Amino acid sequence: MRVAMIGSGYVGLVSGACFADFGHEVTCVDKDERKIAALHANVMPIYEPGLDGLVSRNVSSGRLAFTTSLAEGVADKDAVFIAVGTPSRRGDGHADLSYVYAAAKEIATALTGFTVIVTKSTVPVGTGDEVERIIREANPDAEFAVVSNPEFLREGAAIDDFKRPDRIVVGGHDARGMEVMRNIYRPISLNRAPIVEMSRRGAELTKYAGNAFLATKITFINEIADLCEKVGADVQEVARGIGLDNRIGSKFLHAGPGYGGSCFPKDTLALLKTSQEYDAPQRIVEAVVAVNDNRKRAMGRKVIHAMGGEVRGKTVAVLGLTFKPNTDDMRDSPAIAVIQTLQDAGATIQAFDPEGIEQAKPLLQNVTYATGPYEAMENADALVIVTEWDAFRALDFDRVRGLLSSPVLVDLRNIYNPAEMQALGFVYSGIGR
């Protein structure tokens, strides 16, 4: 099949490269000339394990191409995927659909023959209806179908998620369009990944509902962790105890400093805005958003408490800045609020992250960025682990103790065993333990 991917960011690039790897002919389109030039040189605009090799292999095979010309990219394609950003709109929190609608209008003038227009971007209910109206208005004679096909990719594991998904959600009502989608996803469905077909609006809502549920699960275990600290229980034992119930499952039951990233914060907020428009309050999601926002600052206060309640004039070493490991994404990372809380209390910050430092610099000022984890610890009064990168899972604690001015370890991801850390002479503080 011949496929165009409008937008060569996280979703578009990963999806396009994976489609090409399955044998489809894919053209990724992006108006950012520097991004396209970098991709031609096999320089990735994002950090995702294995992506550079995947892109290089499929460019060499002739199945994957990049262009800044939407007209060139869309012409004679069986399907055109819209994978542009839908960030939270400033001021009101609604999803900003301006990029989606601009792409739809431009696609309309480039269509040749029957084409399926696929909204891959995360969009509110009813967006597909508006995309269809825009294209029909711009090109009344066009033959096309509009389909919703939300993505469910986890940053850091996106390639595996695409190739071996739990399910593929496709929403539409045009028989020809749905058949094209079945053919595009046939290589993946052969791996027994079910294609779940539904209405277009149902598919749009499925993405938001899924992310809101996972955000709820994270927030739930974080609040249970707070209770564990009060009653003398261990949240990891509790999480295992409930996670083995197959009605609940063990995923997303890892207590920590709160969720962040490109999806959960903006998608829960967009779902709330949709619920307000349709007068269908989502009280649980409202609570999830509020609790998670408050938690990030609370983690900064937790560090202050572990350091004796006063950090003015003290130095804190922070390991991990991105919202999760194996990505360079800083969007809504808990590290931002933790560091800002410490800075507001008068602390000096020395930080290290394997991939996120350049992305962190515009967001976090007055931070000394180290070239490695041990450099960040030099003469610090406490060590705080915010993101659970593998590189932080086996630290040399004899060396750590020698570098720190005070042996205080605040482990916001519960990487280490409290008894072992105490035996090594550290004042240890974890989450829910």
C-alpha positions in Angstrom: 0.0 0.0 0.0 1.1 3.6 -0.6 0.9 5.7 2.5 1.6 9.3 3.4 2.3 10.4 7.0 1.6 14.2 7.6 3.9 15.1 10.5 7.3 13.6 11.2 7.3 14.0 14.9 7.0 11.2 17.5 3.9 9.5 16.3 4.3 10.2 12.6 7.9 9.1 12.3 7.6 6.0 14.4 4.4 4.9 12.6 5.8 5.7 9.1 9.0 3.8 9.7 7.1 0.8 11.1 4.7 0.8 8.2 7.6 0.9 5.8 9.3 -2.0 7.7 6.2 -4.1 7.0 6.6 -3.4 3.3 4.4 -0.4 2.6 5.7 2.5 0.5 5.7 5.5 3.0 6.3 9.2 2.5 6.7 11.3 5.7 5.8 14.9 5.2 6.9 17.8 7.4 7.0 21.6 6.8 10.1 21.9 9.0 12.9 22.0 6.5 15.6 21.4 9.1 13.8 18.3 10.4 13.5 16.8 6.9 17.1 17.7 6.1 18.2 16.0 9.4 16.1 12.9 8.6 17.8 12.7 5.2 21.1 12.6 7.1 19.6 9.9 9.4 19.6 12.3 12.4 16.5 11.7 14.4 14.4 14.6 15.8 13.6 12.6 18.9 15.3 10.0 21.0 13.6 6.6 20.7 15.5 3.3 21.1 16.1 1.6 17.7 14.5 4.3 15.6 17.6 5.5 13.8 18.4 1.9 12.6 14.7 1.4 11.6 14.6 4.6 9.6 18.0 4.0 7.9 17.1 0.4 6.9 13.9 1.5 5.2 15.3 4.5 3.5 18.0 2.3 2.0 15.3 -0.1 0.8 13.4 2.6 -0.9 10.3 2.1 1.1 10.6 5.3 3.3 11.0 8.8 2.0 10.8 12.3 3.4 9.6 15.6 1.9 8.5 19.1 2.8 6.0 19.1 0.0 2.6 17.9 1.1 1.3 17.8 -2.5 4.1 15.6 -3.5 3.7 13.4 -0.5 -0.1 12.9 -0.8 -0.5 12.4 -4.6 -1.6 8.9 -5.6 -1.6 7.5 -2.0 -4.1 4.9 -0.7 -4.1 6.5 2.7 -3.0 9.8 4.2 -2.4 9.8 8.0 -2.6 13.1 9.9 -0.1 12.8 12.7 0.4 16.4 13.7 0.5 17.9 17.2 -2.7 18.6 19.2 -1.2 20.4 22.3 -3.4 21.9 25.0 -4.6 25.3 23.9 -3.3 28.2 25.9 -5.9 29.7 28.2 -8.7 27.1 28.2 -7.0 23.6 28.0 -8.9 22.5 24.9 -6.9 20.5 22.4 -5.5 22.8 19.8 -6.7 21.4 16.5 -5.4 24.1 14.2 -2.6 21.9 12.8 -5.1 19.1 12.1 -7.5 21.4 10.3 -4.7 23.1 8.3 -3.4 19.7 7.2 -6.9 18.6 6.2 -7.4 21.7 4.0 -4.1 21.3 2.3 -4.6 17.5 1.8 -7.9 18.3 0.1 -6.3 20.1 -2.8 -3.7 17.3 -3.4 -6.0 14.3 -3.5 -6.0 12.1 -6.6 -8.4 9.2 -6.7 -10.1 7.6 -3.8 -8.0 8.2 -0.6 -8.5 7.3 3.0 -7.8 10.3 5.4 -6.8 8.9 8.7 -6.7 11.0 11.9 -3.8 9.4 13.8 -3.4 12.5 16.1 -5.2 12.4 19.4 -8.3 14.4 18.8 -11.6 15.2 20.6 -14.9 13.5 19.7 -16.3 15.0 16.5 -12.9 16.1 14.9 -13.3 13.5 12.1 -16.7 15.1 11.2 -15.0 18.5 10.9 -12.1 17.1 8.9 -14.6 15.6 6.5 -16.4 18.9 6.2 -13.2 20.8 5.5 -12.1 18.5 2.8 -15.5 18.4 1.2 -15.7 22.2 1.2 -12.2 22.6 -0.2 -12.6 19.9 -2.9 -16.3 19.0 -3.6 -15.3 16.4 -6.2 -12.8 14.5 -4.1 -13.3 10.8 -3.5 -12.3 10.1 0.1 -13.2 8.6 3.5 -12.3 9.9 6.9 -11.2 7.3 9.5 -10.1 7.5 13.1 -7.1 5.4 14.0 -5.7 6.5 17.4 -2.2 5.6 18.4 -1.3 3.8 21.7 2.5 4.1 21.6 4.6 4.4 24.8 7.6 6.6 24.5 10.7 4.4 25.0 8.9 1.3 23.7 7.1 2.7 20.7 8.5 0.4 17.9 7.5 -2.7 19.8 4.2 -1.2 20.7 3.5 -0.5 17.0 4.6 -3.9 15.8 3.0 -6.0 18.6 0.0 -4.0 19.8 -2.7 -5.2 22.2 -5.2 -4.0 19.6 -5.7 -1.7 16.6 -8.6 0.6 16.9 -10.2 1.8 13.6 -13.3 4.0 13.5 -15.3 4.7 10.3 -18.4 4.1 8.4 -17.2 3.9 4.8 -16.8 0.3 3.6 -14.1 1.1 1.1 -12.2 3.1 3.7 -12.4 0.4 6.3 -11.1 -2.2 3.7 -8.1 0.0 3.0 -7.3 0.1 6.7 -7.6 -3.7 7.0 -5.1 -4.1 4.2 -2.7 -1.6 5.7 -2.8 -3.3 9.1 -2.8 -6.8 7.6 0.9 -7.5 8.4 0.2 -6.7 12.1 -3.1 -8.5 12.4 -1.3 -11.6 11.2 0.4 -11.5 14.6 -3.0 -11.9 16.1 -3.4 -8.3 17.1 -7.2 -7.7 16.8 -8.5 -4.9 14.7 -11.3 -3.4 16.7 -13.7 -1.7 14.3 -16.2 0.9 15.6 -17.8 4.2 14.9 -15.5 7.2 14.2 -16.6 9.0 17.3 -16.2 5.8 19.3 -12.6 5.5 18.2 -11.9 9.2 19.0 -13.2 8.7 22.5 -11.5 5.4 23.1 -8.1 7.1 23.0 -9.0 9.6 25.7 -10.9 7.1 27.8 -7.9 4.7 27.7 -5.4 7.4 28.8 -7.7 8.7 31.5 -8.1 5.3 32.9 -4.3 4.7 33.0 -3.8 8.1 34.6 -6.4 7.2 37.2 -4.6 3.9 38.0 -1.3 5.8 38.5 -2.9 8.4 40.7 -4.7 5.8 42.7 -1.6 3.9 43.6 0.2 7.1 44.4 -2.5 8.0 46.9 -2.3 4.5 48.4 1.4 5.1 48.7 0.7 8.1 50.8 -1.5 6.0 53.1 1.2 3.3 53.3 3.6 5.8 54.7 1.1 6.8 57.4 0.2 3.3 58.5 3.6 1.6 58.1 2.9 -0.6 55.0 4.9 -1.0 51.8 3.2 0.1 48.6 5.1 -2.3 46.5 3.7 -5.2 48.5 0.2 -3.7 48.2 0.6 -3.1 44.5 1.7 -6.7 43.9 -1.2 -8.0 46.1 -3.8 -6.2 44.0 -2.0 -6.4 40.7 -2.1 -10.2 40.7 -5.9 -9.9 40.5 -6.5 -10.3 36.7 -9.4 -7.9 37.0 -6.9 -5.2 38.0 -3.5 -6.2 36.5 -0.1 -5.1 37.6 0.7 -2.4 34.9 0.6 1.2 36.0 0.7 0.3 39.7 4.2 1.7 40.3 4.1 4.5 42.9 6.1 7.6 42.0 6.1 11.4 41.7 3.1 11.7 39.4 2.5 11.2 35.7 3.8 13.5 33.0 4.7 13.4 29.3 3.0 14.2 26.0 -0.3 12.3 26.5 -1.7 11.9 30.0 -1.7 15.6 31.1 -3.1 17.0 27.9 -5.5 14.2 27.2 -7.1 14.1 30.6 -7.6 17.9 30.4 -9.0 17.7 26.9 -11.4 14.9 28.0 -12.6 17.2 30.8 -13.2 20.0 28.4 -15.3 17.7 26.1 -17.3 16.5 29.1 -18.1 20.1 30.0 -19.2 20.9 26.5 -21.6 17.9 26.5 -22.7 18.4 30.2 -21.4 15.0 31.2 -19.2 15.7 34.2 -16.2 13.3 34.7 -15.7 13.8 38.4 -13.1 11.0 38.8 -10.9 12.4 36.0 -11.3 15.9 37.6 -9.9 14.5 40.8 -7.1 12.6 39.0 -5.9 15.8 37.3 -6.0 17.8 40.6 -4.2 15.2 42.6 -1.5 14.7 40.1 -0.8 18.4 39.7 -0.5 18.8 43.5 1.6 15.7 43.9 4.6 17.0 41.8 5.1 20.0 44.1 4.5 17.7 47.1 7.5 15.6 46.0 9.7 18.7 46.2 8.5 19.2 49.8 9.2 15.5 50.5 12.9 16.1 49.6 13.0 19.2 51.8 11.5 17.1 54.7 14.1 14.4 54.1 16.9 17.1 54.4 15.7 18.2 57.8 13.1 20.8 56.7 15.6 23.4 55.5 17.4 23.5 52.1 18.4 27.2 51.8 22.0 27.3 50.9 22.2 23.6 50.3 22.9 21.6 47.1 20.7 18.9 45.8 21.8 16.3 43.2 19.0 15.3 40.9 19.2 12.2 38.7 16.7 12.0 35.9 14.9 14.9 34.2 12.7 13.4 31.5 9.2 12.3 32.5 10.2 8.6 32.0 13.3 6.7 30.9 14.3 6.0 27.3 13.0 9.3 26.0 14.2 12.9 25.8 10.7 14.2 26.4 10.4 16.8 29.2 6.8 17.7 28.7 5.1 17.9 32.2 7.9 16.0 33.7 7.7 15.7 37.5 11.3 16.8 37.7 10.3 20.3 36.7 8.0 20.9 39.7 10.4 19.1 42.0 13.4 21.2 41.0 11.4 24.5 41.0 10.0 23.7 44.5 13.6 23.1 45.8 14.8 26.3 44.1 12.0 28.3 45.6 13.1 27.1 49.0 16.7 28.3 48.3 18.4 25.1 47.2 21.1 24.9 44.5 20.5 22.1 41.9 23.1 19.9 40.1 21.4 17.6 37.7 22.0 14.8 35.1 19.9 13.0 32.6 21.2 10.6 29.9 19.1 12.2 27.1 17.1 15.1 28.3 19.5 17.8 29.3 19.2 19.9 26.1 15.4 19.8 26.3 15.5 20.6 30.0 17.7 23.8 29.7 14.9 26.1 28.4 12.6 24.9 31.1 14.9 24.9 34.1 17.1 27.8 34.7 19.9 28.2 37.3 20.7 24.5 37.2 24.2 23.1 36.9 24.0 20.3 34.3 26.5 17.5 34.9 28.0 15.2 32.3 27.4 12.1 34.4 25.6 10.9 37.5 28.6 11.1 39.8 29.6 14.6 38.7 26.1 15.7 39.7 26.6 14.3 43.2 29.9 16.2 44.0 29.5 18.0 47.4 25.7 17.7 47.3 23.8 17.6 50.5 21.3 15.0 49.1 20.7 12.8 46.1 17.3 12.6 44.5 16.3 10.0 41.9 13.4 11.4 39.8 13.5 9.2 36.7 14.4 5.5 36.8 16.9 5.3 33.9 18.8 2.0 33.9 22.0 3.9 34.4 20.8 4.8 37.9 19.9 1.2 39.0 23.3 0.0 40.0 25.1 3.0 41.4 28.4 2.5 43.3 27.3 3.6 46.8 30.7 3.6 48.3 31.6 6.2 45.7 28.2 8.0 46.2 28.8 8.3 49.9 32.2 9.8 49.3 30.9 12.4 46.9 27.9 13.6 49.0 28.3 16.0 51.8 25.5 14.3 53.6 24.3 10.6 52.9 20.7 11.5 52.1 19.0 9.5 49.3 15.4 10.4 48.2 14.3 7.6 45.8 11.1 8.8 44.1 11.0 5.6 42.0 11.6 3.0 44.7 14.6 1.6 42.8 16.6 0.7 45.9 15.9 -1.4 49.0 15.4 0.7 52.1 17.1 -1.7 54.5 20.1 -2.1 52.2 20.5 1.7 51.9 20.3 2.1 55.6 22.9 -0.6 56.1 25.2 1.4 53.8 24.8 4.4 56.0 22.2 6.4 54.0 19.2 8.3 55.3 16.8 6.8 52.8 13.3 8.1 51.8 11.2 6.3 49.2 7.6 6.4 48.1 5.0 4.6 50.2 7.5 2.6 52.2 
